[in-house]
Amino acid sequence: MAPVVSVTYELKPPSDTPIPTHLNVTKTHEVPIANADVSNQKSYYEGLRTTVLRVKSTLGEELTAWRDAVGKREDNKEARIPKKSDGDEDEEDEEPEE
């Protein structure tokens, strides 16, 4: 059996989050290590590094798609929260004049 890098993730978005059809909440990647010559340590680690970078790139793309899908929903939530203006704070700090 050839050596592989295996990565699995399971996302748990809020239950009311619409899940786009092109995204999976659970995903496993098994990528064979490029040039996996276990008898040659330098070659093995160069192949491992290349494979890890490839897996990292793939995960980044997939998780960015999730961030975009869920992030828009979060932006809408934050837009509804009233923010305290700077002018309100000044009024509270002032003492009444006598």
Secondary structure, 3 states (H helix, E strand, C coil): CCCEEEEEEECCCCCCCCCCCCCCCEEEEEEECCCCCCCCHHHHHHHHHHHHHHHHHHHHHHHHHHHHHHHHHHHHHHHHCCCCCHHHHHHHHCCCCC
